[in-house]
């Protein structure tokens, strides 16, 4: 596998190459003869600057960088002052490992100016320019690269999250399909059972009586009439049974309102370790199904939150039906929260409550409590 | 016309939401009460209305004009009595009021006249040359009010103006609030004291955790809980009681007799105590004591927020 340099490395090499070419071209024009020492120092510079990216440890990196800076210093004083222009980048690279403050780094990069002003005044301005430009270049590079890295990490997280969501969505869809099917089967089963047990038997009974009555119609009209009467009775019973079966198809009361809530809370506390209690006052029967739906969903959300964050041992749910307001409070005895931050859960509860013109109050000062207020009546 | 119109107003301090999506309006001539525990968001909301705090989200209109766009107009028409005393101890009472009235652009003879008028209004007409450092808490509060009303604002905002003062000064301040209101000033009033709000406010908003959870007249707020009141009348003997006649009185729902006590349950909106007593007297029952139980604002507050106003 081929390992590629990080973007920072590639861009740093790039700027170094540009600077080196500038130095080479400038010095070529100003010097008549290229000495072997000149070539050697360029090669040493290249070697050292490439090895920076090969060694991995910070300490060895600093050693290589120090060597490179030394080489630059030597070659600039003995061979050509323009070599000095290569220094700022190495200074930046060295101190960026240890220092966080950019102000300090830029000062260090400009520090050689003091020396230059005494020994090589011809490149004073050029050095300043190169140092500042290199600094800005590096600063920009690091800022953008770190931004990009952050964004990429964020993007990956989101991808993963979306994948999880898609997965659970698919699972849920499958679950819904399954339970839909199961419910249909159960219902069909119940209907056929009842039809078979009750109506089927009556119909058969009535049929037998009528058959018998037909045979006796001429020979024994009285008996025949009696049998016919029996058949009529049985049919009447059958019709009554059909009515009852149809009536039973409506959901019984224990599946609605406060009973459904009780069932839900019982199921919850059976699965969890906390103790839960449900109390209510006022006329809970006057609440509409849509209000129950909102309350149950908010209660579920609040209970889940309590399980996740509160470390509570007791959660209590209190439903209060006032004259023009319904108040549902889910409170726990857990650690609460000094500062309540609105997350998706709370916003969800808020939106559900708002759909029936209600609102929610979240309080983290005495345990944690979520109160849903819904106007009513 | 609405003197104040607040639309979906929110204020965040970092992650903390002090005021959460409040919508309300105050009509001309109202005394609008803000009830809420400490930290519920009353002062934050009020300070945004008075342009003392920057709005995070939402709009505020004073006399139909957006305060962000017409800040000078809004400031000229609003007077604020802040919770923290805002007076200079080393300036005389007169100089204090003149200073604040001057900020609102009053000059010359008009300025002088208004300052004298404001000081007289709060009962400090004889203290022009006195220094506030020698004032009692109540007098300082009254001076604070004078500073806020000298420019005759259309809307006066009072943030807990009766905290920590003697009952006499409090009564004086409540009296001046009513008088100001009669003179055409619309007032927003916050207080810790339920009785004050109940006594002077024409409309009340209960605020909790930055949200308005109930709003309306005293009657409307009480009706959230119940629209019934219980009247217990102790008599010497209830033998002669004509129950059906009592039940026929408008508003009466139920009459029960327990030993010597007649218990009447009635609609709280209808004032029928006189007629009930008259009926009992007509039956020649000797009345010993009458007690009327209506849910108080305190009960409403306790039921809705789960805590009493002063339990901090």
Contacts between the chains, C-beta under 8 A, distances in Angstrom:
chain1	res1	chain2	res2	distance
A	320	B	303	7.4
A	322	B	224	5.6
A	322	B	225	5.1
A	322	B	226	7.5
A	322	B	303	6.9
A	323	B	223	6.1
A	323	B	224	6.2
A	323	B	225	6.0
A	323	B	226	5.4
A	323	B	227	6.1
A	324	B	223	6.4
A	324	B	224	5.0
A	325	B	214	7.5
A	325	B	224	5.0
A	325	B	304	7.6
A	327	B	303	7.4
A	327	B	304	7.0
A	329	B	306	6.9
A	339	B	15	6.2
A	339	B	16	5.8
A	341	B	15	4.9
A	342	B	17	6.6
A	359	B	211	5.7
A	359	B	213	6.4
A	361	B	208	5.6
A	361	B	209	4.9
A	361	B	211	6.4
A	361	B	213	6.6
A	361	B	305	7.7
A	362	B	209	6.6
A	363	B	209	6.2
A	363	B	306	8.0
A	369	B	306	7.6
A	371	B	306	7.2
A	373	B	213	5.8
A	373	B	304	7.4
